[in-house]
Amino acid sequence: MSGPTPKYQPTFTTEQLEEAHHFAACHQAPHVQVQRAKMVLMLTDHPDISNPELGRQIDAHPNTVFKWRKDWTVHGFHLDDHPRSGRPPIFSPDPDRRHQSHCL
């Protein structure tokens, strides 16, 4: 692996790794959550992997890998996005018509 050791080295508990395994294998979970779960598993097996190399492994930009490594180190484990600022959406879909994933 080329380059310096990444600055942010997140660690994960057994429960968090179990959740990551679950999402990594789930075919109905959102792609970004599956991608992040795979990132967690790769970081557990190879904590010193460079951001560009990890990005190649999971098909993500190195800046995305950096962002999530930093976020997990600073704020703790999560696979979903932080709430965004701004006005909430006006349209609220009917909960009976929304697709509910079996993996979530």
C-alpha positions as a printed Julia matrix, in Angstrom:
104×3 Matrix{Float64}:
   0.0    0.0    0.0
   1.48   3.28  -1.06
   1.35   6.58   0.74
   1.36   7.54   4.39
  -0.76   5.86   7.02
  -4.22   7.51   7.04
  -4.7   10.05   9.81
  -8.11   8.75  10.92
  -8.24   5.18  12.22
 -11.8    4.34  13.34
 -12.44   1.31  15.53
 -15.65  -0.7   15.67
 -17.33  -2.85  18.31
 -18.49  -6.41  17.73
 -22.11  -5.23  17.47
 -21.15  -2.62  14.88
 -19.27  -5.22  12.85
 -22.29  -7.53  12.98
 -24.45  -4.68  11.64
 -21.89  -4.02   8.9
 -21.87  -7.72   7.93
 -25.66  -7.66   7.77
 -25.81  -4.6    5.51
 -22.9   -5.73   3.31
 -24.84  -8.9    2.47
 -28.24  -7.24   2.1
 -29.48  -6.96  -1.48
 -32.33  -4.58  -0.63
 -30.44  -2.01   1.43
 -29.55   1.34  -0.17
 -26.3    1.15  -2.14
 -24.55   3.8   -0.04
 -25.22   1.86   3.17
 -23.92  -1.36   1.6
 -20.84   0.53   0.38
 -20.21   2.0    3.85
 -20.68  -1.41   5.47
 -18.09  -2.89   3.11
 -15.78   0.0    3.98
 -16.13  -0.81   7.69
 -15.29  -4.47   7.06
 -12.26  -3.58   4.93
 -11.01  -1.12   7.57
 -11.33  -3.82  10.22
  -9.25  -6.27   8.18
  -6.79  -3.68   6.83
  -6.72  -0.61   9.12
  -3.69   0.94   7.36
  -5.14   0.71   3.84
  -4.82   3.99   1.96
  -7.89   6.0    1.04
  -7.3    5.62  -2.74
  -6.82   1.86  -2.42
  -9.92   1.43  -0.25
 -11.84   3.58  -2.7
 -10.8    1.27  -5.55
 -11.85  -1.77  -3.54
 -15.38  -0.51  -2.84
 -15.84   1.71  -5.93
 -15.83   5.04  -4.07
 -13.86   8.26  -4.45
 -10.88   8.62  -2.07
 -12.43  11.82  -0.68
 -15.54   9.81   0.28
 -13.36   7.26   2.06
 -11.57  10.08   3.9
 -14.9   11.69   4.89
 -16.28   8.48   6.39
 -13.04   7.51   8.15
 -13.0   10.94   9.77
 -16.71  10.86  10.61
 -16.47   7.43  12.25
 -13.39   8.49  14.2
 -14.88  11.77  15.4
 -18.62  11.02  15.7
 -18.79   7.24  16.06
 -20.27   4.47  13.95
 -23.31   4.94  11.72
 -24.17   3.9    8.17
 -26.79   6.53   7.4
 -26.32  10.18   6.48
 -26.53  12.99   9.02
 -29.69  15.09   8.71
 -29.27  17.89   6.22
 -29.95  21.5    6.95
 -32.62  23.46   5.15
 -36.33  23.31   4.67
 -37.87  19.85   5.1
 -39.49  18.3    2.02
 -43.11  19.27   1.37
 -44.1   16.0   -0.25
 -44.66  13.16   2.18
 -45.27   9.82   0.47
 -48.04   7.55   1.67
 -46.39   5.12   4.13
 -48.53   2.26   2.78
 -47.1    2.73  -0.72
 -43.44   3.06   0.21
 -41.15   0.11  -0.39
 -40.07  -1.32   2.93
 -36.79  -3.16   2.85
 -36.5   -6.46   4.7
 -32.91  -5.63   5.62
 -33.59  -2.44   7.52
